Amino acid sequence: MRKWSIFVLVCSIVLVIVGCGSKKEETNNTAAAGNNTTANSNAPAAAENDTPAEKSYKIAISQIVEHPSLDATREGFLAALKDAGIEEGKNLTVDFNNAQGDSSNNLSIAQKIAADKNDLVFAIATPSAQAVVQQVKDTPVVFAAVTDPLAAKIVSNLDAPGGNVTGASDTNPAATTQLVDFIAANFPNVKTLGLIINEGEENAVVMSKMAEEALAKHNIKLVKAAVTNTSEVKQAAESLVGRADAFYITLDNMVVSGVDSIIQVAQKNKIPFFSSDRDTVEKGAFATVGFKYYDHGYQAGQMAVDILKNGKKPGEIKVSMQEKLDLILNLKAAESLGITVTDDMKKAVQDQAQDIIQ
């Protein structure tokens, strides 16, 4: 009986120990389950707070030289990006490079850009675009302020450029023709037109040929004075005094950079001065058939947006041309150049709802 009592006591102790162990294990399992529940309930919240970072962009800009038209092109380009939500200082880094009109600098800039990582390259003016296209093969390239992309061998097809390049051309042959027609109709005494030109710029050469062909139809001769750097522009203008009845310049970056000296020579000698860009007319030339380079740059910027945000391939975007052309007269400049502005001149502008700069 004593032995049976001891046996019963031992079994009871064992049952108590097992029972306590079960309760402890159950408590631990419950706690674990509770912890898992907490972790799972936090998971969706973490996912909700995990907002993707805003995409940032890096764009390299190569500009052959700084002058009002090219600067306005750059400003318009950046404005188009800003309007599309790509803004410098927020989600855009701009690597701006100015070659200062030097061909060696121009090439070095293109090589530096090619070695860097960019989302897009913007090339302003023909020499810059030529160098960039030669060096940058994988990154999208958009150009602007290029007169003849085909002659400059920047693209081989305007409608389907192919590869990594597209852009906006700043010329329309009709502009040169309209300006020459205006000169012939309103300046009957102009028999020779003096052109200051850098023949190292393909765009200047192309436009000079356009002008020469248009002038020939009116029996007006084109007389050239060549320059190789900006410091020679004034001397070239002076060399045309007595040889030319009026001055003319194309979209020639080197010459436009030194245009103040042409204006001085023209004013001193009372020689009519015509240009190919609006900015030069605003500075002191008398007339042009052109457009605002800010708008031109904005157009190129919209092409860049299509590439950066809409995933379009540059080679599939048609090269754009300037369709809207304005006859622009500077009446204040006319006085300093010895020009009498006739009613017919004003009417030529007013009939087309174009622009007179007072």
Rosetta blueprint (number, residue, H / E / L):
1 M L
2 R H
3 K H
4 W H
5 S H
6 I H
7 F H
8 V H
9 L H
10 V H
11 C H
12 S H
13 I H
14 V H
15 L H
16 V H
17 I H
18 V H
19 G H
20 C H
21 G H
22 S H
23 K H
24 K H
25 E H
26 E H
27 T H
28 N H
29 N H
30 T H
31 A H
32 A H
33 A H
34 G H
35 N H
36 N H
37 T H
38 T H
39 A H
40 N H
41 S H
42 N H
43 A H
44 P H
45 A H
46 A H
47 A H
48 E H
49 N H
50 D L
51 T L
52 P L
53 A L
54 E L
55 K L
56 S L
57 Y E
58 K E
59 I E
60 A E
61 I E
62 S E
63 Q E
64 I L
65 V L
66 E L
67 H L
68 P H
69 S H
70 L H
71 D H
72 A H
73 T H
74 R H
75 E H
76 G H
77 F H
78 L H
79 A H
80 A H
81 L H
82 K H
83 D H
84 A L
85 G L
86 I L
87 E L
88 E E
89 G L
90 K L
91 N L
92 L E
93 T E
94 V E
95 D E
96 F E
97 N E
98 N E
99 A L
100 Q L
101 G L
102 D L
103 S H
104 S H
105 N H
106 N H
107 L H
108 S H
109 I H
110 A H
111 Q H
112 K H
113 I H
114 A H
115 A H
116 D L
117 K L
118 N L
119 D L
120 L E
121 V E
122 F E
123 A E
124 I E
125 A L
126 T H
127 P H
128 S H
129 A H
130 Q H
131 A H
132 V H
133 V H
134 Q H
135 Q H
136 V L
137 K L
138 D L
139 T L
140 P L
141 V E
142 V E
143 F E
144 A E
145 A E
146 V E
147 T L
148 D L
149 P L
150 L L
151 A L
152 A L
153 K L
154 I L
155 V L
156 S L
157 N L
158 L L
159 D L
160 A L
161 P L
162 G L
163 G L
164 N L
165 V E
166 T E
167 G E
168 A E
169 S E
170 D L
171 T L
172 N L
173 P H
174 A H
175 A H
176 T H
177 T H
178 Q H
179 L H
180 V H
181 D H
182 F H
183 I H
184 A H
185 A H
186 N H
187 F L
188 P L
189 N L
190 V L
191 K L
192 T E
193 L E
194 G E
195 L E
196 I E
197 I E
198 N L
199 E L
200 G L
201 E L
202 E H
203 N H
204 A H
205 V H
206 V H
207 M H
208 S H
209 K H
210 M H
211 A H
212 E H
213 E H
214 A H
215 L H
216 A H
217 K L
218 H L
219 N L
220 I L
221 K E
222 L E
223 V E
224 K E
225 A E
226 A E
227 V L
228 T L
229 N L
230 T H
231 S H
232 E H
233 V H
234 K H
235 Q H
236 A H
237 A H
238 E H
239 S H
240 L H
241 V E
242 G L
243 R L
244 A E
245 D L
246 A E
247 F E
248 Y E
249 I L
250 T L
251 L L
252 D L
253 N H
254 M H
255 V H
256 V H
257 S H
258 G L
259 V H
260 D H
261 S H
262 I H
263 I H
264 Q H
265 V H
266 A H
267 Q H
268 K H
269 N H
270 K L
271 I L
272 P L
273 F E
274 F E
275 S L
276 S L
277 D L
278 R H
279 D H
280 T H
281 V H
282 E H
283 K H
284 G L
285 A L
286 F L
287 A E
288 T E
289 V E
290 G E
291 F L
292 K L
293 Y H
294 Y H
295 D H
296 H H
297 G H
298 Y H
299 Q H
300 A H
301 G H
302 Q H
303 M H
304 A H
305 V H
306 D H
307 I H
308 L H
309 K L
310 N L
311 G L
312 K L
313 K L
314 P H
315 G H
316 E H
317 I L
318 K L
319 V L
320 S E
321 M L
322 Q L
323 E L
324 K L
325 L L
326 D E
327 L E
328 I E
329 L E
330 N E
331 L H
332 K H
333 A H
334 A H
335 E H
336 S H
337 L L
338 G L
339 I L
340 T L
341 V L
342 T L
343 D H
344 D H
345 M H
346 K H
347 K H
348 A H
349 V H
350 Q H
351 D L
352 Q L
353 A L
354 Q L
355 D E
356 I E
357 I E
358 Q L
